[in-house]
Amino acid sequence: MTRLYHFALSPFCRKVRLVLAEKKIDVELVEERYWEPSTEFLRRNPAGKVPVLKIDGLMLSDSQAICEYVEETVPEPELMPKDAKSRAEVRRLCGWFDDKFHSEVTANLVYERVNKKIMRGGYPDGKAVKTGAQQIKFHLDYMAWLLDHRRWLAGDRMTLADFTAAAHLSCLDYISDVDWNRSGIVKDWYAKIKSRPAFRSILADQVPGFIQPPHYANLDF
């Protein structure tokens, strides 16, 4: 049985879940309190982070490494282009969201508003929340620029870059921290993504202590 050790509101875990679902790989989800790492979990990943995927007798960690392993072993449907130039652009955008977007937006909003409460780490840092709310505007505008020139974020086909971005935005959308009125083209892009069957389990997530906003699972917003 393929097993994913994850945390529901982790964008990195959601990214892997989307890829697995798109590839129609059945997976058992195991909620992992990674901030209270057990000896057993540290044996699976000494870094003490999620996601960790048990598949094909392997224990894989790091969302990008996991997704590229799955892409290479289950090539259909294709989430990475065949030519090197296009693959480089997909990886650039995956890095953009998993690094820059994460540090400037996700960490300042989701982690401050949600993770701190769950982990009993104190009150949200108001300055960090304000920074995240400001920085997301820049990122939404950049996405709008990309989508104004391309059908999808990295080109004419949906790729891992789209799932990576959607994973981060879905976490923020769970706490109503995305202004979908800022860009109609980004809103339409997200509507297409979240209408995919692969997104169903993401939309069904329930985080204790945090209720989904009414629009979260609504495919028409």
GUVEXMAR-563021 format. One record per residue: x, y, z of N, C-alpha, C in turn. Coordinates in steps of 0.1 Angstrom, whole numbers, plus 5000, padded with zeros to 4 digits. Atoms other than C-alpha are relative to their C-alpha. Example, Ala and Ser with C-alpha at 12.3 -4.5 7.8 and 13.67 -1.06 7.14 Angstrom:
500949885000512349555078500950125000
499149895000513749895071499250115008
// end
This chain:
500849885000500050005000500950135000
499349875000501350344991499450095011
500449934988501250565022500750145000
499449864999501750945026499850055014
500049944987502651085059499950154997
500349875005501251435057499450095012
500749904992499751745074499050074991
501049965009496451855059500250144994
499949875005497252225056501550044996
498649985005500852185044499950014984
500149995014501152315008500949894993
499150105006504052065002499349865000
500850125000501851775012498950004990
501149995010498951894991500549994986
499450015014501251924961500249854997
499850145002502151554965498649934998
501450075001498451454971499450034986
500549975013497451634939500649924989
499350085010500051454918499649865001
500450144998499151114933498649984994
501450025005495451174926499950024985
500149985014496051304891500549874993
499550135006498050984884499249885003
500950104996495250784899500749895008
499350094991497550624925499350005014
500750024988495650494955501150025012
499149974989497250624987499350005014
500549984987496650595024500650125007
499549884994496950925041500149985016
499750014986498550925076500350145005
499749874995498251255095501249995010
498850014993501651325110500250145008
499749884992502251575139501550025000
498650005002505651655126500750095009
499449914990506251925152500249935013
499850094988506151645178500649874994
499450115008508451405158500349885010
499850124992508451045171501349944994
498850075005511550825168499749934987
500450075012509650625142500050094988
500149915011508950925121501450054996
498749965003512551045123500849904993
499450105008513650715110499650004985
500549985013511450775080500650124993
499449885005512851125075500750075011
499249944989515651245097499950155000
500249855000514851605086498850045009
501149984992511651565106498950084993
501049925008509451715078499149914993
500950065009506451615058500050084987
500650135001505551495033501149894999
499250125002507051145034499149904993
500850105008505850895008500749865000
499550135001506250525012499449934987
500550055013506050374977501149914994
499150095007507650084958501249965009
499050054991509549974989501050115004
499249894997511050324992499450095010
500549894992510750605017500550134995
499649885006510850934999499550125007
500349884994510951285012500350124991
499849885008510951644998498949994989
501150015009507851724978500450004985
499550005014509751804946500649874995
499450135003511751484947498949904999
501150105001508651284954499250024987
500849985012506651444926500849964987
499350045012509451394901500249854999
500050145000509851034911498749944995
501350055005506150974906499850034985
500149965015506351154872500849904992
499250095008509150934861499549855000
500450144999507650604873498649984995
501450015005504050684863499850124990
499949895009504450904832498750064995
501349965005500750934823499050025012
499949885009499151184826501250085002
498749934999502151394819499950135007
500049874993502951674843501350074999
498849935004506451754831500249994985
499850015015507151854795501249924996
498950095004509451644774501350084996
498849935004511851924762500650075012
499249954989514552054785499750145004
500349864997513652424782498750015007
501350004993510052364792500149945014
499850064987511052134821500750105009
499449914991513352404834499150115004
501049904996510552654834499049955010
500950064990508252424853500849995013
499250014987511052364879500250145006
499849874995511652734881498850055008
501249954993508052804890499749915012
500250094988507852504914500950065011
499149944991510852664931499550145005
500649864997509153014930499049985011
501150014990506152894949500549925013
499650074989507852644972501150085008
499049924993510552894981499550145003
500349854998509753264975498550025005
501449984996505953244977499849945014
500250064987506153015007500650095011
499449924989508553235027499450145001
500649864999506853565018498550005003
501550004998503153455019499649895009
500550114992502353105032500450005014
499450004986504653115062499450115008
500549884993503353465071498549995003
501550014999499653375068499649875006
500550134995498953005072500749965013
499350044988501652935097499750085012
500349914989500953235118498649995005
501450014997497153205117499649865005
500550144997496852825119501049925007
499050094994500052635127500350045014
499749964987500852845157499049955010
501150044991497452765172500149855003
500050154999497652395165501249955008
498750044994501252375177500250065014
499949924987500552595208501250085000
498849915001503152835196499850145003
500349864996501553155209499150064990
500949925008499653425192500750044986
499449965013500153525155500850135001
499249885001502753785148499450094990
500749905008500854085135500850054988
499249955011503754215115500249904989
499950105011504253885097498749984992
501350015007500553865089499850114990
500149885009500654215075500949994988
499150025011503654135054499549904990
500650105009502053815040498850064992
501249945007498854005031500450104990
499449915010500954265013500749934989
499250075010503254024995499149914990
500850085009500453804981499550084988
500549925012499254094959501149994989
498950015010502654094941500049864993
500050145006502453714936498849984991
501250025008498853724923500250084987
499849925012499854004899501049934990
499050075008502853794887499349884993
500750115006500553494881499150054989
500949945010498153714862500850034988
499249975011500953824840500449884992
499750125006502053474833498849944992
501250055007498453364825499550084989
500449925011497953654803500849974987
499250045011500753514781500049854997
500050155002500153144785498649955004
501250074996497252904789500149965014
499750054986498752764821501350075005
498949924994501452894844501349994992
498750025006504452734826499949984985
500150025014503052704791498649974995
501350035006500252564770499349885006
500650124994499652254791500150015015
499950004985498952204828501149915004
498850074996502052094846500150005016
499850014985503452034881500150145006
500049864995503952414883498650055004
501449964996500152464884499649935013
500450064987499652204911500850055012
499249944989502452354931499450135005
500749874996500852704930498749985006
501450024995497352564936500149945014
499850054986498652374967500150115010
499849894991499852694983498750095001
501249924999496752894973498849935007
501250074994494352624985500150015015
499849984985495952655020499550145004
500449874996495453025020498550024998
501449995002491952995006499249945011
500750074989491052765035499850105011
500249904989491553065058499650144994
500649885007490053325033501150114998
499049905002493353495026500450024986
499849975015493153514988498950094995
500949915006491553814972499749964986
500250055013490053644942499550114991
500549895008488653974930501250084994
498949925005492154104923500349974986
499750045014492553904891499049904995
500950095005489853744871500749884993
499350105008492353544850500649895010
499550094990493953394882498849925006
501250074995490453314896499549894991
500550105010489453134864501049884999
499050105000492752944864499849915013
500250084988492152834900498749925000
501350075002488552734892500249884992
499850125008489752504865500849895008
499250104992492352344888499149935011
500850064989489952294917498849924996
501150085006487352144894500549864996
499550135004489651854886499749895011
500250114990488851514903501249995010
498950014991492351524918499950105012
500149904990491351824939498949965011
501250034992488351654956500449985015
499750024986490151534987500650125007
499549874994491851874992498850085004
501249924997488352034991499249945012
500750064989487151785017500750015013
499249994988489851865042499350085011
500549934988488751965077501150015010
499049984990491252115100499450045013
500749974987490152095137500350145005
499949874995489452435151499950114989
500149905011489252605117498949954990
501150045008486052585097500250064986
499949955014486052605059499150124997
500949905004484752925045499049954989
501050065009481552875024500549994986
499650015014483352934991501149904997
498850085002486252704997499849884991
500250125008484752384982499050024989
501049975010482352564959500850024987
499350005013483552504923499750134992
500349885007481852824912500350125009
499749904990483253024942498850055006
// end
